[in-house]
């Protein structure tokens, strides 16, 4: 959501990781204000929420802002 400070904080890290791992993963940013049904479907109660999917299923998720290195570790763990 555009008003979410922590989301804005991690946006550059997400963009950087999307570029770094472009051949291994796809990154999608969802605005919960515009896609409320998706937020409900995946029980997103706090933002930012990072979700990793494999074969259409959620394999892990993380809530809250974090540093680039923490987010990268979260992603690499599942590659």
N, CA, C and O of each residue as an XYZ file, in Angstrom:
316
protein
N       0.844     -1.184      0.000
C       0.000      0.000      0.000
C       0.885      1.242      0.000
O       1.893      1.287      0.706
N       0.521      2.229     -0.772
C       1.349      3.431     -0.890
C       1.616      4.142      0.437
O       2.626      4.833      0.572
N       0.741      3.985      1.398
C       0.888      4.656      2.693
C       1.757      3.869      3.672
O       2.028      4.358      4.769
N       2.191      2.689      3.313
C       2.932      1.792      4.215
C       4.425      2.155      4.246
O       5.157      1.885      3.294
N       4.860      2.763      5.344
C       6.259      3.149      5.497
C       7.232      1.989      5.412
O       8.208      2.074      4.666
N       7.002      0.887      6.160
C       7.914     -0.251      6.075
C       7.971     -0.861      4.669
O       9.012     -1.369      4.253
N       6.856     -0.810      3.943
C       6.845     -1.322      2.567
C       7.775     -0.482      1.692
O       8.527     -1.014      0.876
N       7.710      0.833      1.874
C       8.586      1.732      1.121
C      10.047      1.490      1.490
O      10.934      1.586      0.642
N      10.289      1.175      2.764
C      11.662      0.925      3.221
C      12.286     -0.280      2.528
O      13.458     -0.239      2.153
N      11.522     -1.346      2.355
C      12.094     -2.567      1.771
C      11.984     -2.615      0.252
O      12.567     -3.502     -0.371
N      11.258     -1.691     -0.358
C      11.065     -1.706     -1.813
C      12.380     -1.756     -2.592
O      12.482     -2.549     -3.528
N      13.392     -0.948     -2.255
C      14.654     -1.039     -3.002
C      15.318     -2.417     -2.875
O      15.897     -2.912     -3.841
N      15.239     -3.027     -1.712
C      15.827     -4.359     -1.518
C      15.098     -5.387     -2.377
O      15.727     -6.258     -2.978
N      13.779     -5.287     -2.432
C      12.991     -6.225     -3.239
C      13.343     -6.064     -4.715
O      13.513     -7.054     -5.428
N      13.451     -4.830     -5.169
C      13.815     -4.563     -6.564
C      15.203     -5.118     -6.870
O      15.414     -5.730     -7.917
N      16.137     -4.905     -5.964
C      17.506     -5.399     -6.144
C      17.528     -6.927     -6.227
O      18.211     -7.492     -7.081
N      16.791     -7.589     -5.353
C      16.763     -9.054     -5.365
C      16.041     -9.584     -6.599
O      16.420    -10.624     -7.137
N      15.014     -8.887     -7.048
C      14.304     -9.294     -8.266
C      15.261     -9.286     -9.455
O      15.202    -10.171    -10.309
N      16.137     -8.293     -9.510
C      17.123     -8.218    -10.590
C      18.204     -9.283    -10.418
O      18.584     -9.949    -11.380
N      18.687     -9.436     -9.212
C      19.772    -10.383     -8.939
C      19.364    -11.822     -9.244
O      20.164    -12.601     -9.763
N      18.129    -12.171     -8.923
C      17.665    -13.549     -9.092
C      16.633    -13.682    -10.209
O      15.792    -14.580    -10.176
N      16.694    -12.793    -11.194
C      15.696    -12.766    -12.270
C      15.567    -14.105    -12.994
O      14.488    -14.448    -13.476
N      16.657    -14.857    -13.072
C      16.612    -16.147    -13.762
C      16.072    -17.271    -12.875
O      15.869    -18.388    -13.352
N      15.839    -16.987    -11.590
C      15.417    -18.036    -10.665
C      14.056    -17.792    -10.029
O      13.438    -18.721     -9.508
N      13.583    -16.541    -10.068
C      12.298    -16.263     -9.424
C      11.613    -15.069    -10.051
O      12.233    -14.270    -10.753
N      10.323    -14.961     -9.785
C       9.527    -13.813    -10.216
C       9.063    -13.092     -8.970
O       8.692    -13.719     -7.978
N       9.085    -11.778     -9.025
C       8.652    -10.958     -7.896
C       7.378    -10.224     -8.291
O       7.290     -9.644     -9.374
N       6.408    -10.257     -7.410
C       5.158     -9.518     -7.613
C       4.899     -8.676     -6.377
O       4.997     -9.161     -5.250
N       4.571     -7.422     -6.595
C       4.204     -6.536     -5.490
C       2.699     -6.323     -5.566
O       2.169     -5.936     -6.607
N       2.024     -6.576     -4.469
C       0.566     -6.470     -4.419
C       0.171     -5.347     -3.468
O       0.657     -5.281     -2.339
N      -0.704     -4.474     -3.925
C      -1.247     -3.407     -3.089
C      -2.497     -3.967     -2.409
O      -3.503     -4.219     -3.072
N      -2.438     -4.160     -1.103
C      -3.565     -4.775     -0.387
C      -4.825     -3.914     -0.444
O      -5.930     -4.436     -0.297
N      -4.679     -2.613     -0.653
C      -5.854     -1.751     -0.782
C      -6.589     -2.020     -2.092
O      -7.810     -1.883     -2.165
N      -5.846     -2.399     -3.118
C      -6.443     -2.668     -4.426
C      -6.767     -4.143     -4.627
O      -7.609     -4.483     -5.458
N      -6.120     -5.007     -3.889
C      -6.308     -6.456     -4.047
C      -6.663     -7.080     -2.703
O      -6.017     -8.026     -2.252
N      -7.689     -6.541     -2.081
C      -8.107     -7.022     -0.764
C      -8.477     -8.489     -0.743
O      -8.235     -9.179      0.247
N      -9.068     -8.980     -1.842
C      -9.464    -10.391     -1.880
C      -8.241    -11.304     -1.846
O      -8.281    -12.378     -1.246
N      -7.162    -10.880     -2.486
C      -5.920    -11.666     -2.448
C      -5.335    -11.664     -1.049
O      -4.870    -12.693     -0.558
N      -5.360    -10.507     -0.411
C      -4.858    -10.405      0.962
C      -5.656    -11.317      1.880
O      -5.092    -11.979      2.751
N      -6.954    -11.351      1.686
C      -7.816    -12.227      2.490
C      -7.528    -13.691      2.190
O      -7.430    -14.508      3.106
N      -7.393    -14.025      0.912
C      -7.146    -15.412      0.506
C      -5.881    -15.970      1.151
O      -5.830    -17.142      1.525
N      -4.864    -15.125      1.277
C      -3.588    -15.570      1.838
C      -3.393    -15.132      3.289
O      -2.285    -15.196      3.819
N      -4.466    -14.690      3.919
C      -4.457    -14.311      5.341
C      -3.369    -13.290      5.670
O      -2.676    -13.408      6.680
N      -3.234    -12.298      4.812
C      -2.270    -11.229      5.062
C      -2.911    -10.243      6.031
O      -3.845     -9.524      5.676
N      -2.406    -10.220      7.242
C      -2.945     -9.352      8.283
C      -2.010     -8.211      8.636
O      -2.381     -7.310      9.387
N      -0.800     -8.246      8.099
C       0.214     -7.248      8.405
C       1.035     -7.006      7.144
O       1.308     -7.934      6.383
N       1.423     -5.758      6.931
C       2.264     -5.474      5.778
C       3.502     -4.711      6.230
O       3.442     -3.909      7.162
N       4.612     -4.963      5.570
C       4.771     -5.846      4.426
C       4.779     -7.324      4.829
O       5.250     -7.693      5.905
N       4.253     -8.139      3.947
C       4.341     -9.586      4.087
C       5.015    -10.109      2.833
O       4.570     -9.822      1.721
N       6.073    -10.868      3.001
C       6.765    -11.502      1.883
C       6.353    -12.960      1.861
O       6.418    -13.651      2.877
N       5.929    -13.421      0.696
C       5.513    -14.819      0.559
C       6.309    -15.461     -0.564
O       6.488    -14.871     -1.630
N       6.776    -16.656     -0.319
C       7.481    -17.421     -1.345
C       6.577    -18.559     -1.793
O       6.048    -19.310     -0.974
N       6.411    -18.674     -3.097
C       5.570    -19.712     -3.684
C       6.433    -20.678     -4.478
O       7.422    -20.282     -5.094
N       6.054    -21.938     -4.457
C       6.679    -22.945     -5.312
C       5.555    -23.828     -5.821
O       4.771    -24.367     -5.040
N       5.484    -23.972     -7.131
C       4.421    -24.754     -7.762
C       3.041    -24.288     -7.306
O       2.142    -25.102     -7.095
N       2.880    -22.972     -7.156
C       1.585    -22.400     -6.810
C       1.204    -22.455     -5.346
O       0.115    -22.017     -4.977
N       2.079    -22.985     -4.504
C       1.791    -23.104     -3.072
C       2.754    -22.241     -2.264
O       3.925    -22.105     -2.618
N       2.258    -21.664     -1.187
C       3.111    -20.878     -0.295
C       4.041    -21.830      0.449
O       3.585    -22.755      1.121
N       5.350    -21.599      0.326
C       6.316    -22.446      1.030
C       6.893    -21.753      2.258
O       7.407    -22.408      3.164
N       6.807    -20.423      2.285
C       7.283    -19.685      3.456
C       6.782    -18.258      3.366
O       6.454    -17.766      2.287
N       6.728    -17.603      4.506
C       6.361    -16.188      4.518
C       7.043    -15.485      5.672
O       7.440    -16.098      6.663
N       7.164    -14.184      5.510
C       7.830    -13.356      6.505
C       7.086    -12.032      6.575
O       6.741    -11.452      5.545
N       6.842    -11.561      7.777
C       6.139    -10.293      7.947
C       7.085     -9.245      8.513
O       7.975     -9.551      9.307
N       6.877     -8.010      8.092
C       7.653     -6.899      8.617
C       8.830     -6.530      7.739
O       9.245     -7.291      6.865
N       9.356     -5.345      7.992
C      10.513     -4.859      7.245
C      11.773     -5.578      7.718
O      11.857     -6.025      8.862
N      12.740     -5.679      6.826
C      14.019     -6.314      7.155
C      15.078     -5.748      6.219
O      14.763     -5.113      5.212
N      16.316     -5.984      6.563
C      17.430     -5.513      5.731
C      17.543     -6.367      4.469
O      16.970     -7.452      4.376
N      18.287     -5.852      3.516
C      18.540     -6.583      2.275
C      19.119     -7.956      2.572
O      18.677     -8.947      1.992
N      20.095     -8.033      3.461
C      20.748     -9.323      3.738
C      19.777    -10.323      4.363
O      19.843    -11.514      4.060
N      18.890     -9.862      5.217
C      17.909    -10.762      5.837
C      16.918    -11.260      4.789
O      16.600    -12.449      4.748
N      16.432    -10.359      3.944
C      15.478    -10.759      2.905
C      16.152    -11.695      1.911
O      15.551    -12.678      1.479
N      17.390    -11.398      1.548
C      18.114    -12.268      0.616
C      18.298    -13.659      1.216
O      18.133    -14.657      0.514
N      18.631    -13.739      2.484
C      18.764    -15.035      3.144
C      17.462    -15.813      3.119
O      17.462    -17.024      2.899
N      16.356    -15.124      3.343
C      15.025    -15.728      3.298
C      14.752    -16.312      1.910
O      14.216    -17.413      1.791
N      15.119    -15.576      0.872
C      14.890    -16.026     -0.502
C      15.815    -17.186     -0.851
O      15.362    -18.216     -1.350
N      17.109    -17.021     -0.591
C      18.111    -18.024     -0.970
C      17.830    -19.372     -0.310
O      18.098    -20.423     -0.892
N      17.302    -19.335      0.876
C      16.964    -20.564      1.599
C      16.022    -21.463      0.791
O      15.986    -22.675      1.002
N      15.270    -20.876     -0.122
C      14.264    -21.639     -0.866
C      14.573    -21.788     -2.351
O      13.744    -22.302     -3.103
N      15.740    -21.353     -2.781
C      16.080    -21.495     -4.207
C      16.581    -22.884     -4.511
O      16.913    -23.183     -5.658
